[in-house]
Amino acid sequence: MMMHEPMSAAGPPQGANSAPSGGSAAATAASVGVHSHFSGLRGALAEQKSLAKYTSWRTGGCGDTVYLPADRDDLAGFLRQLPPGEPLTALGLGSNTLVRDGGVRGTVVILHDPGAALAIADGLVYVDAGVACPKLARFAALHACAEAEFLAGVPGTVGGALAMNAGCYGGETWRYVARVEVLQRDGRFVVRTPSDYAIGYRSVRRHDGAPADGLFTAAWFRFPPGNIASARARIKELLARRIATQPLGVPNAGSVFRNPDGDHAARLIESCGLKGHAIGGASVSEMHANFIVNPAGLASAADIEALIVHVRSTVRDKTGIDLEPEVRIIGERV
Ligand SMILES: Cc1cc2nc3c(=O)[nH]c(=O)nc-3n(C[C@H](O)[C@H](O)[C@H](O)COP(=O)(O)OP(=O)(O)OC[C@H]3O[C@@H](n4cnc5c(N)ncnc54)[C@H](O)[C@@H]3O)c2cc1C
């Protein structure tokens, strides 16, 4: 593991394709007063802020304290001032997360950053973790990289893809990682390589089994050389496949359950007659049985969680297979 000190020693390479972003300056000035013990912040800080719009299910409660950092150094400054015992939760684009209706205690940092940097550096693709995966896929294609196309349909951030080892259509995030930058809870950056982690299907942990600690703030990817036209054609083909098979027009969080060994969660759920089954405003998608949708935007997180529990127990009773949720459920029930 390489240690970076001072903290800005890593960060975007010169000439990286970035724009000012994160918390807006206007929001900053107004909201920093919320927590008088923070100083020098450039992001947006709020208390009791609804997290519904920060999740793809578009439901859920508030974060006690919610911070949208202006950039990686601002995030580091924020963490250094955070009281040591304060619970800290990261959200990227919230496309794999259910926030319970009672909200999240402690501090939530929102790490999606539409203006974050992408660059080619020493033959690697450098990307800030706040970049959305489809943007990384398009950038890689434009720079004649192959095999990044699978990321075009993953509607999360690069940080979320690193945390989840997101994958599809034969691709998996960590297969292409050369190194990552991690911001530790104490506000210091370290650089790690894949050998620092035990990486599996939708799972990234430390070798002792503990969850990966710290926040991913950047990654360097090594994609094989390809060509622009075929990468673009592959992106188009994969997106068309998704449009044909997934309920993308309504709030959802992708596959709710992990695929069990040698089978598909969607096949099992469908075989139990659960397509269309509804609890409150949430229902099992008619289009893809491993998706739970919030079609009218009226589902509470409790509806969705109750449906997850119902699907799991029905499949277990009828098939003997215990489906394990892939989505992460955070926060308190009401
Ligand atoms: C329509 C649809 C299709 C999908 N298809 C796929 C697919 O094909 N394959 C697939 O794998 N997933 C898929 N997903 C699920 C989801 O997009 C991925 O899991 C994605 O990687 C989550 O990224 P996110 O930024 O939204 O993470 P979030 O939901 O915000 O967070 C997920 C987890 O990552 C952690 N996290 C987020 N950012 C960071 C960070 N910077 N550092 C450390 N931890 C962090 C969070 O704390 C949380 O535990 C799909 C979702 C949708 C809605």
Ligand as a Chemical Component Dictionary entry (heavy atoms), coordinates in Angstrom:
data_LIG
# 
_chem_comp.id                   LIG 
_chem_comp.type                 NON-POLYMER 
_chem_comp.pdbx_formal_charge   0 
_chem_comp.three_letter_code    LIG 
# 
loop_
_chem_comp_atom.comp_id 
_chem_comp_atom.atom_id 
_chem_comp_atom.alt_atom_id 
_chem_comp_atom.type_symbol 
_chem_comp_atom.charge 
_chem_comp_atom.model_Cartn_x 
_chem_comp_atom.model_Cartn_y 
_chem_comp_atom.model_Cartn_z 
_chem_comp_atom.pdbx_ordinal 
LIG C1  C1  C 0 -31.413 -0.084 -13.929 1  
LIG C2  C2  C 0 -30.271 -0.633 -13.129 2  
LIG C3  C3  C 0 -29.418 -1.557 -13.693 3  
LIG C4  C4  C 0 -28.334 -2.061 -12.975 4  
LIG N1  N1  N 0 -27.511 -2.960 -13.566 5  
LIG C5  C5  C 0 -26.445 -3.433 -12.889 6  
LIG C6  C6  C 0 -25.560 -4.369 -13.499 7  
LIG O1  O1  O 0 -25.718 -4.744 -14.646 8  
LIG N2  N2  N 0 -24.528 -4.828 -12.774 9  
LIG C7  C7  C 0 -24.307 -4.418 -11.495 10 
LIG O2  O2  O 0 -23.338 -4.858 -10.881 11 
LIG N3  N3  N 0 -25.137 -3.535 -10.883 12 
LIG C8  C8  C 0 -26.185 -3.034 -11.555 13 
LIG N4  N4  N 0 -27.030 -2.152 -10.949 14 
LIG C9  C9  C 0 -26.822 -1.784 -9.536  15 
LIG C10 C10 C 0 -25.942 -0.528 -9.335  16 
LIG O3  O3  O 0 -26.031 0.354  -10.441 17 
LIG C11 C11 C 0 -24.489 -0.901 -9.079  18 
LIG O4  O4  O 0 -24.359 -1.703 -7.938  19 
LIG C12 C12 C 0 -23.629 0.344  -8.917  20 
LIG O5  O5  O 0 -22.276 -0.033 -8.900  21 
LIG C13 C13 C 0 -23.941 1.122  -7.649  22 
LIG O6  O6  O 0 -23.305 2.380  -7.730  23 
LIG P1  P1  P 0 -23.894 3.619  -6.923  24 
LIG O7  O7  O 0 -22.961 4.752  -7.080  25 
LIG O8  O8  O 0 -25.289 3.877  -7.302  26 
LIG O9  O9  O 0 -23.799 3.034  -5.461  27 
LIG P2  P2  P 0 -24.760 3.313  -4.213  28 
LIG O10 O10 O 0 -26.037 2.592  -4.363  29 
LIG O11 O11 O 0 -24.810 4.768  -3.937  30 
LIG O12 O12 O 0 -23.902 2.578  -3.079  31 
LIG C14 C14 C 0 -23.730 1.176  -3.137  32 
LIG C15 C15 C 0 -22.695 0.796  -2.078  33 
LIG O13 O13 O 0 -21.431 1.345  -2.445  34 
LIG C16 C16 C 0 -20.937 2.183  -1.389  35 
LIG N5  N5  N 0 -20.245 3.290  -2.040  36 
LIG C17 C17 C 0 -20.736 4.144  -2.969  37 
LIG N6  N6  N 0 -19.788 4.991  -3.360  38 
LIG C18 C18 C 0 -18.671 4.687  -2.653  39 
LIG C19 C19 C 0 -17.339 5.199  -2.617  40 
LIG N7  N7  N 0 -16.963 6.217  -3.394  41 
LIG N8  N8  N 0 -16.450 4.628  -1.781  42 
LIG C20 C20 C 0 -16.813 3.582  -0.988  43 
LIG N9  N9  N 0 -18.054 3.042  -0.979  44 
LIG C21 C21 C 0 -18.964 3.588  -1.807  45 
LIG C22 C22 C 0 -22.160 2.621  -0.613  46 
LIG O14 O14 O 0 -21.823 2.960  0.716   47 
LIG C23 C23 C 0 -23.026 1.358  -0.694  48 
LIG O15 O15 O 0 -22.622 0.418  0.265   49 
LIG C24 C24 C 0 -28.109 -1.617 -11.648 50 
LIG C25 C25 C 0 -28.969 -0.675 -11.078 51 
LIG C26 C26 C 0 -30.032 -0.174 -11.813 52 
LIG C27 C27 C 0 -30.927 0.857  -11.200 53 
# 
loop_
_chem_comp_bond.comp_id 
_chem_comp_bond.atom_id_1 
_chem_comp_bond.atom_id_2 
_chem_comp_bond.value_order 
_chem_comp_bond.pdbx_ordinal 
LIG C1  C2  SING 1  
LIG C2  C3  SING 2  
LIG C2  C26 DOUB 3  
LIG C3  C4  DOUB 4  
LIG C4  N1  SING 5  
LIG C4  C24 SING 6  
LIG N1  C5  DOUB 7  
LIG C5  C6  SING 8  
LIG C5  C8  SING 9  
LIG C6  O1  DOUB 10 
LIG C6  N2  SING 11 
LIG N2  C7  SING 12 
LIG C7  O2  DOUB 13 
LIG C7  N3  SING 14 
LIG N3  C8  DOUB 15 
LIG C8  N4  SING 16 
LIG N4  C9  SING 17 
LIG N4  C24 SING 18 
LIG C9  C10 SING 19 
LIG C10 O3  SING 20 
LIG C10 C11 SING 21 
LIG C11 O4  SING 22 
LIG C11 C12 SING 23 
LIG C12 O5  SING 24 
LIG C12 C13 SING 25 
LIG C13 O6  SING 26 
LIG O6  P1  SING 27 
LIG P1  O7  DOUB 28 
LIG P1  O8  SING 29 
LIG P1  O9  SING 30 
LIG O9  P2  SING 31 
LIG P2  O10 DOUB 32 
LIG P2  O11 SING 33 
LIG P2  O12 SING 34 
LIG O12 C14 SING 35 
LIG C14 C15 SING 36 
LIG C15 O13 SING 37 
LIG C15 C23 SING 38 
LIG O13 C16 SING 39 
LIG C16 N5  SING 40 
LIG C16 C22 SING 41 
LIG N5  C17 SING 42 
LIG N5  C21 SING 43 
LIG C17 N6  DOUB 44 
LIG N6  C18 SING 45 
LIG C18 C19 SING 46 
LIG C18 C21 DOUB 47 
LIG C19 N7  SING 48 
LIG C19 N8  DOUB 49 
LIG N8  C20 SING 50 
LIG C20 N9  DOUB 51 
LIG N9  C21 SING 52 
LIG C22 O14 SING 53 
LIG C22 C23 SING 54 
LIG C23 O15 SING 55 
LIG C24 C25 DOUB 56 
LIG C25 C26 SING 57 
LIG C26 C27 SING 58 
# 
